[in-house]
């Protein structure tokens, strides 16, 4: 199963009851709000964004020619 380009940049946060923290591929966070702030990653500059809309706008403004 292959993932779309949009799905490859998304990091879903899950709660780990053993550590008591929310985890995703970018790290561990005390609250879900902190984890959501680093949910989408730009594949060109690796900057993190809380929503896909902000990521899309960043790519359009910063990485378009």
C-alpha angles and dihedrals in degrees: 000000000000125000124226120246090255092054093049091063094050122094113192115210120224130185117244109204092195094060096026091229139110112247137194134156092282098054149286125304135189095222135032090236090061091048092051091056088066100041103113125046129200108232093210103049101011093233114153127232135187096224140029091236091060091047091050092049091048092052092048094048101036107029105033121099 
